[in-house]
Amino acid sequence: VEAEAERETEEEPELTDEEENEAVDLLVAGKRDKIVRIFKRVIHLQTLTIAEELKISEITKPYIGSDGWGRAYRTAVVAAAIRTIDGELLFNPLSKSDFDEIIPKKYQKLMDWYPLGVDQVYNEYREMELELAEFVKKLGKSQG
């Protein structure tokens, strides 16, 4: 009873107009974008769709149970999350039939990167996910 009374007296979080608009997008698609600057590069990141997450699982499957799985997973997430670097696509499909190969091709391009670069981008992506989780938590409280 005391816990319930305590919850009732907690102040309801107020959503800004921008957050209200985000809530609509979040509920429909869970889409979030973030522009970050890493080592003088401007990188546009975006949250992943279910299809992209499943493609990551395909890419990393050969590494399950090995010491390389974590590296493969972080690299695949970065490949899927990057939309542009300095305004340029990491991989540009020539046709719609190439769509299924976008993430694997981007993943292959990242094989030439060094771990430090991938880890910097991955950390920014994780931060974006944590911000999104916090927003969802705030949204839940505002909905009662």
C-alpha positions in Angstrom: 0.0 0.0 0.0 2.8 2.4 0.9 4.7 1.6 -2.4 1.5 2.3 -4.3 1.0 5.6 -2.6 4.6 6.5 -3.2 4.2 5.8 -6.9 1.1 8.1 -7.0 3.0 10.9 -5.5 5.9 10.6 -7.9 6.0 13.4 -10.5 4.9 12.3 -14.0 7.7 13.1 -16.5 6.7 15.7 -19.1 7.6 15.1 -22.7 8.7 17.9 -24.9 7.0 18.4 -28.3 10.1 16.9 -29.9 9.9 13.9 -27.6 6.2 13.5 -28.4 7.0 13.4 -32.1 9.8 10.9 -31.4 7.3 8.8 -29.5 5.2 8.4 -32.6 8.2 7.3 -34.7 9.4 5.1 -31.9 6.1 3.3 -31.6 5.8 2.8 -35.3 9.4 1.9 -36.1 11.9 2.4 -33.2 14.0 4.5 -35.6 16.6 6.7 -34.1 19.4 8.6 -35.9 22.6 10.1 -34.5 25.3 12.1 -36.2 28.7 11.6 -34.4 32.2 12.9 -35.1 34.9 10.3 -34.6 38.5 11.0 -35.6 37.5 14.0 -37.8 34.9 11.9 -39.6 31.2 12.6 -39.5 29.3 9.4 -39.2 25.5 9.0 -39.5 24.2 6.1 -37.4 20.7 4.6 -37.2 19.1 2.1 -35.0 18.7 -1.3 -36.6 15.6 -3.0 -38.0 14.8 -6.6 -37.3 16.0 -7.6 -40.8 19.3 -5.9 -40.1 19.6 -7.7 -36.7 18.9 -11.0 -38.3 21.5 -10.3 -41.0 24.0 -9.6 -38.2 23.2 -13.1 -36.8 23.9 -14.6 -40.2 27.2 -12.8 -40.5 28.4 -13.7 -37.0 27.2 -17.3 -36.9 30.5 -18.8 -38.1 32.2 -17.2 -35.1 29.9 -18.4 -32.3 31.9 -20.1 -29.6 35.2 -18.6 -30.8 37.3 -15.8 -29.4 36.5 -13.8 -32.4 32.7 -13.7 -31.9 32.7 -10.4 -30.0 34.8 -8.7 -32.6 32.6 -10.1 -35.4 29.5 -9.0 -33.6 30.7 -5.4 -32.9 31.9 -5.1 -36.5 28.6 -6.3 -38.0 26.6 -4.0 -35.8 28.8 -1.0 -36.9 28.4 -2.1 -40.5 24.6 -2.3 -40.2 24.3 1.0 -38.2 26.4 3.2 -40.4 24.3 5.1 -42.9 27.0 7.5 -44.2 30.6 8.6 -43.4 31.3 12.2 -44.4 28.0 12.1 -46.4 29.1 9.1 -48.5 27.5 5.6 -48.4 29.8 2.9 -47.1 28.4 0.6 -49.8 26.0 1.7 -52.6 24.0 -1.2 -54.1 23.6 -1.0 -57.9 20.1 -2.4 -57.9 17.3 -3.4 -55.5 18.4 -7.0 -56.0 21.6 -6.1 -54.1 19.7 -5.0 -51.0 20.2 -8.3 -49.2 24.0 -7.9 -49.7 24.3 -4.3 -48.3 25.3 -5.3 -44.7 27.6 -8.1 -45.7 29.4 -5.8 -48.2 29.7 -3.0 -45.6 31.0 -5.7 -43.1 33.6 -6.7 -45.7 34.7 -3.0 -46.1 35.1 -2.8 -42.3 37.6 -5.7 -42.4 40.2 -3.2 -43.4 39.5 -1.0 -40.4 41.4 -1.3 -37.1 39.7 -2.4 -33.9 40.0 1.1 -32.3 37.9 2.7 -35.1 35.2 0.0 -35.0 35.1 0.2 -31.2 34.7 4.0 -31.2 31.7 3.7 -33.6 30.2 0.8 -31.7 30.4 2.7 -28.4 28.5 5.6 -30.0 25.9 3.2 -31.3 25.5 1.6 -27.8 25.1 5.1 -26.3 22.4 5.8 -28.8 20.6 2.5 -27.8 20.9 3.4 -24.1 19.5 6.8 -24.8 16.6 5.1 -26.7 16.0 2.8 -23.7 15.9 5.7 -21.3 13.5 7.5 -23.6 11.2 4.4 -23.7 11.3 4.3 -19.9 10.4 7.9 -19.7 7.6 7.4 -22.3 6.2 4.5 -20.3 6.1 6.7 -17.1 4.3 9.5 -19.0 1.7 7.1 -20.3 0.8 6.0 -16.8 
